[in-house]
């Protein structure tokens, strides 16, 4: 009898152990695997401007002066260079945030014959932005991601005195700050090396299109007055393909030519100085031809038309700002 009871108890215990083992195996196979902890990213692809401080009593753009024993090279109105409209790529710690607007560049060097002191520059500038309450978005080396690096290396600007921008080199960490002031948004990039320090500060603003559409009547008035029409037609980048809004302007040129059967036009393409001289010459010629053949394809006798490209040889304005470059990219209609 005792032997029978022991056998029963042993069986119950074995059943219980097997059951617990199966339940444990089931639990282990169905529970969510643990995720390895990773370092939190320093920022996001965008800057949340709702969380950016609105600073008071910090003066006017560019909001800072040179510290003791340093000076701003080629200084005018507190800046080394100024661009009325530019783009700037800003690293947030996890991605690159693109901004556009007025860009001021401050290049710092030693003053009164003194050598530039990188540690002093970094301490002065970062401490200044921290104390006025600007939001630090990032501080460190260039990112490892090659795509982000390539975007940041687009931060290179040619001004009146020099070409400068963010560079990827050892011993040249950089920082990014953001702040608001008087209803406007600002982003500053700071970088230094053993020879110099740079601050690139941008006042964000959306691009405002100031070029008005030309009508056939306006074109006729200009030709009657000056003998020519200056048009800013939009083409695909580095191509001679008309964009939709430019095609509408070609329709107005067509209407002009149909309204006066005796009118003959020389269609002349012009570029800014971006790119090589040879490429600008070729592209301006191709764009002039595009307009001419578009008109011929719509029924205008091609004998009434000529096409020629001048590249960047005849700028309307100095190619020193993006706004001026936009003015120089044009097609002119000259009465023959």
C-alpha positions as CSV (number, residue, x, y, z in Angstrom):
1,X,0.0,0.0,0.0
2,X,2.7,2.4,1.0
3,X,4.6,1.5,-2.2
4,X,1.5,2.4,-4.3
5,X,1.1,5.8,-2.5
6,X,4.7,6.7,-3.2
7,X,4.4,5.8,-6.8
8,X,1.3,8.1,-7.1
9,X,3.0,11.0,-5.3
10,X,6.1,10.6,-7.6
11,X,3.8,10.7,-10.6
12,X,2.1,13.9,-9.4
13,X,5.4,15.6,-8.7
14,X,6.7,14.6,-12.2
15,X,3.5,15.9,-13.8
16,X,3.7,19.2,-11.9
17,X,7.4,19.7,-12.8
18,X,6.8,19.0,-16.4
19,X,3.8,21.4,-16.5
20,X,5.9,24.2,-14.9
21,X,8.7,23.5,-17.3
22,X,6.4,23.7,-20.3
23,X,4.8,26.9,-19.0
24,X,8.2,28.5,-18.5
25,X,9.2,27.5,-22.0
26,X,6.0,28.9,-23.4
27,X,6.6,32.2,-21.5
28,X,10.1,32.5,-22.8
29,X,9.1,31.9,-26.4
30,X,6.2,34.4,-26.3
31,X,7.6,37.3,-24.2
32,X,9.0,40.4,-26.0
33,X,12.8,40.2,-26.3
34,X,14.8,42.8,-24.3
35,X,16.0,45.8,-26.3
36,X,19.5,46.8,-25.8
37,X,19.8,50.3,-24.4
38,X,21.1,52.8,-26.8
39,X,22.4,56.4,-26.3
40,X,19.6,58.9,-26.8
41,X,20.1,61.0,-29.9
42,X,21.1,64.6,-29.2
43,X,18.4,66.0,-31.5
44,X,15.8,65.4,-34.2
45,X,15.6,66.0,-37.9
46,X,13.7,69.2,-37.3
47,X,14.0,72.0,-34.7
48,X,10.9,72.3,-32.6
49,X,10.6,76.1,-32.6
50,X,7.9,76.0,-29.9
51,X,10.7,74.8,-27.5
52,X,13.2,77.4,-28.6
53,X,13.6,80.4,-26.2
54,X,12.7,83.9,-27.3
55,X,15.6,86.0,-26.1
56,X,15.4,89.6,-24.9
57,X,17.9,92.5,-24.7
58,X,20.6,90.8,-26.8
59,X,21.2,93.6,-29.2
60,X,20.9,93.5,-33.0
61,X,22.0,91.0,-35.7
62,X,24.6,89.3,-35.4
63,X,24.2,89.7,-31.6
64,X,27.8,89.5,-30.5
65,X,31.2,91.1,-30.8
66,X,34.7,89.8,-30.8
67,X,36.1,88.8,-27.3
68,X,39.3,90.3,-26.0
69,X,42.5,89.7,-28.0
70,X,40.5,88.5,-31.0
71,X,39.0,90.5,-33.9
72,X,36.5,89.9,-36.7
73,X,38.4,89.9,-40.0
74,X,37.3,92.3,-42.7
75,X,34.7,93.6,-40.2
76,X,31.8,95.7,-41.5
77,X,28.7,96.2,-39.4
78,X,29.9,93.4,-37.1
79,X,30.3,90.8,-39.9
80,X,33.0,89.5,-42.2
81,X,30.5,88.6,-45.0
82,X,26.8,89.1,-45.5
83,X,24.5,87.2,-47.9
84,X,20.9,88.5,-48.3
85,X,19.6,85.1,-49.1
86,X,21.3,81.7,-48.7
87,X,20.8,78.2,-47.5
88,X,22.5,76.5,-44.5
89,X,22.6,72.9,-43.4
90,X,22.4,72.4,-39.6
91,X,23.2,69.1,-37.8
92,X,20.7,68.3,-35.0
93,X,22.5,65.3,-33.6
94,X,20.5,62.8,-35.6
95,X,20.0,64.4,-39.0
96,X,20.4,67.6,-41.0
97,X,17.9,70.4,-40.9
98,X,18.0,72.8,-43.8
99,X,17.3,76.5,-43.4
100,X,17.3,79.5,-45.7
101,X,17.4,83.3,-45.1
102,X,19.9,86.1,-44.4
103,X,23.3,84.7,-43.6
104,X,26.0,86.6,-41.6
105,X,29.6,85.2,-41.3
106,X,32.0,86.2,-38.6
107,X,35.6,85.1,-39.1
108,X,37.8,85.5,-36.0
109,X,41.5,85.9,-35.9
110,X,44.1,87.1,-33.4
111,X,44.1,90.9,-32.7
112,X,47.1,93.3,-32.4
113,X,49.6,90.7,-33.8
114,X,48.5,88.0,-31.3
115,X,48.0,84.4,-32.3
116,X,44.6,83.0,-32.5
117,X,43.7,80.9,-29.4
118,X,41.2,78.2,-30.2
119,X,40.5,77.2,-26.6
120,X,39.8,80.9,-25.6
121,X,37.6,81.3,-28.7
122,X,35.5,78.2,-27.9
123,X,35.2,79.1,-24.2
124,X,34.1,82.6,-25.0
125,X,31.6,81.9,-27.7
126,X,29.9,78.8,-26.3
127,X,29.7,80.4,-22.8
128,X,28.2,83.5,-24.4
129,X,25.4,81.6,-26.2
130,X,24.8,79.5,-23.1
131,X,24.4,82.6,-20.9
132,X,22.1,84.5,-23.2
133,X,19.8,81.5,-23.1
134,X,20.2,80.1,-26.7
135,X,19.2,76.5,-27.1
136,X,22.2,74.2,-27.8
137,X,21.1,71.8,-30.5
138,X,24.4,70.0,-31.0
139,X,28.1,70.1,-30.1
140,X,30.7,67.7,-31.2
141,X,32.5,66.2,-34.2
142,X,31.2,65.7,-37.7
143,X,28.7,62.8,-37.9
144,X,29.8,59.4,-39.1
145,X,26.9,59.1,-41.5
146,X,28.3,59.9,-44.9
147,X,25.0,61.3,-46.2
148,X,24.8,63.8,-43.3
149,X,28.5,64.7,-43.9
150,X,27.9,65.4,-47.5
151,X,25.0,67.7,-46.7
152,X,27.0,69.6,-44.1
153,X,29.9,70.0,-46.5
154,X,27.5,72.1,-48.7
155,X,28.0,74.8,-46.1
156,X,30.6,76.7,-48.1
157,X,30.1,80.3,-49.2
158,X,32.2,82.5,-51.4
159,X,32.0,86.1,-50.3
160,X,33.8,89.4,-51.2
161,X,36.8,88.5,-49.2
162,X,37.1,84.8,-48.9
163,X,35.4,81.4,-49.2
164,X,34.6,79.8,-45.9
165,X,32.2,77.2,-44.4
166,X,32.0,74.1,-42.2
167,X,34.9,71.8,-42.8
168,X,35.5,68.2,-41.8
169,X,38.9,67.9,-40.3
170,X,40.5,66.7,-37.1
171,X,40.5,69.1,-34.3
172,X,37.6,71.1,-35.7
173,X,34.4,70.3,-33.7
174,X,31.4,72.4,-34.2
175,X,28.3,73.5,-32.4
176,X,24.7,74.5,-33.4
177,X,22.5,76.9,-31.4
178,X,18.9,78.1,-32.1
179,X,17.0,81.1,-30.6
180,X,14.3,83.6,-31.3
181,X,14.4,87.4,-31.1
182,X,11.7,90.0,-31.9
183,X,9.5,87.4,-33.7
184,X,12.4,86.1,-35.9
185,X,14.2,82.7,-35.8
186,X,17.9,82.3,-35.8
187,X,20.4,79.4,-36.1
188,X,24.1,79.7,-35.4
189,X,26.9,77.3,-36.4
190,X,30.2,77.6,-34.6
191,X,33.5,76.0,-35.6
192,X,37.1,76.6,-34.8
193,X,40.6,75.1,-35.5
194,X,44.1,76.1,-34.4
195,X,44.2,79.0,-36.8
196,X,40.8,80.6,-36.8
197,X,37.2,80.6,-35.4
198,X,34.0,81.0,-37.5
199,X,30.4,81.7,-36.6
200,X,27.7,81.3,-39.3
201,X,24.5,82.9,-38.1
202,X,21.3,82.8,-40.1
203,X,18.1,84.8,-39.8
204,X,15.4,82.5,-41.2
205,X,13.1,83.7,-43.8
206,X,11.0,82.2,-46.5
207,X,11.9,83.0,-50.1
208,X,9.7,85.8,-51.5
209,X,9.3,85.7,-55.2
210,X,9.6,89.2,-56.6
211,X,9.6,88.5,-60.3
212,X,6.3,89.2,-61.8
213,X,4.7,87.4,-64.7
214,X,5.0,89.2,-68.0
215,X,2.0,89.7,-70.2
216,X,2.0,90.3,-74.0
217,X,0.9,93.9,-73.4
218,X,3.7,94.5,-70.9
219,X,6.2,93.0,-73.3
220,X,5.0,95.3,-76.1
221,X,5.2,98.3,-73.9
222,X,8.8,97.5,-73.0
223,X,9.8,96.9,-76.6
224,X,8.2,100.1,-77.7
225,X,10.1,101.9,-74.9
226,X,13.5,100.2,-74.8
227,X,13.6,97.8,-77.7
228,X,13.9,94.8,-75.4
229,X,12.2,92.6,-72.8
230,X,14.0,91.0,-69.8
231,X,12.4,87.7,-68.7
232,X,13.3,85.5,-65.8
233,X,12.1,82.1,-67.1
234,X,12.4,79.0,-64.9
235,X,14.2,76.0,-66.4
236,X,15.0,72.7,-64.8
237,X,18.3,72.8,-62.9
238,X,21.2,72.6,-65.3
239,X,18.9,71.9,-68.2
240,X,17.1,73.7,-71.0
241,X,13.7,72.3,-70.2
242,X,11.0,74.9,-69.5
243,X,9.1,74.6,-66.3
244,X,5.3,75.0,-66.4
245,X,5.3,78.6,-65.3
246,X,7.9,79.5,-68.0
247,X,5.7,77.7,-70.6
248,X,2.9,80.2,-69.8
249,X,5.3,83.1,-70.4
250,X,6.2,81.6,-73.8
251,X,2.4,81.7,-74.6
252,X,2.6,85.5,-73.9
253,X,5.5,85.8,-76.2
254,X,3.5,83.9,-78.8
255,X,0.6,86.4,-78.4
256,X,3.0,89.3,-78.8
257,X,4.3,88.0,-82.0
258,X,0.9,87.2,-83.4
259,X,-0.3,90.8,-82.5
260,X,2.4,92.3,-84.8
261,X,3.3,90.2,-87.8
262,X,6.2,92.5,-88.6
263,X,8.0,92.0,-85.3
264,X,11.2,90.1,-85.3
265,X,13.0,89.0,-82.2
266,X,16.5,87.9,-81.1
267,X,16.1,85.6,-78.2
268,X,19.3,85.8,-76.0
269,X,20.1,83.6,-73.0
270,X,22.2,84.7,-70.0
271,X,23.5,82.9,-66.9
272,X,25.1,83.9,-63.6
273,X,28.7,82.9,-62.9
274,X,27.9,79.6,-61.1
275,X,29.7,76.7,-62.8
276,X,32.3,76.8,-65.6
277,X,32.4,79.4,-68.3
278,X,32.0,76.8,-71.0
279,X,28.9,75.2,-69.3
280,X,27.3,78.6,-68.8
281,X,27.8,79.4,-72.5
282,X,26.4,76.1,-73.7
283,X,23.4,76.2,-71.3
284,X,22.4,79.8,-72.1
285,X,22.5,79.0,-75.8
286,X,20.4,75.8,-75.3
287,X,17.8,77.8,-73.3
288,X,17.5,80.5,-76.0
289,X,17.0,77.8,-78.6
290,X,14.4,76.1,-76.5
291,X,12.3,79.3,-76.5
292,X,12.8,79.9,-80.2
293,X,11.8,76.4,-81.2
294,X,8.9,76.4,-78.8
295,X,7.6,79.5,-80.7
296,X,8.3,78.0,-84.1
297,X,6.4,74.9,-83.0
298,X,3.4,77.0,-82.2
299,X,3.3,78.5,-85.7
300,X,5.7,81.5,-85.7
301,X,7.8,81.7,-88.8
302,X,11.3,80.8,-87.6
303,X,12.7,83.5,-90.0
304,X,11.4,86.0,-87.6
305,X,13.5,84.6,-84.8
306,X,17.1,84.3,-83.8
307,X,18.7,82.6,-80.7
308,X,22.0,83.2,-79.0
309,X,23.6,82.5,-75.7
310,X,26.0,84.8,-73.8
311,X,26.8,82.7,-70.8
312,X,27.8,84.9,-67.9
313,X,29.5,87.6,-70.0
314,X,26.8,90.2,-69.6
315,X,25.6,90.3,-66.0
316,X,23.0,92.9,-65.0
317,X,24.4,93.0,-61.5
318,X,27.5,91.8,-59.6
319,X,27.3,88.0,-58.9
320,X,27.8,88.6,-55.2
321,X,24.5,87.5,-53.7
322,X,21.9,84.9,-54.5
323,X,19.4,87.6,-55.3
324,X,21.7,89.2,-57.8
325,X,22.5,85.9,-59.4
326,X,18.8,85.3,-59.9
327,X,18.6,88.6,-61.7
328,X,21.4,87.6,-64.0
329,X,19.8,84.3,-65.0
330,X,17.5,85.6,-67.7
331,X,16.3,85.5,-71.3
332,X,16.1,88.8,-73.2
333,X,13.9,89.5,-76.2
334,X,15.7,92.0,-78.5
335,X,13.8,93.7,-81.3
336,X,15.6,93.2,-84.6
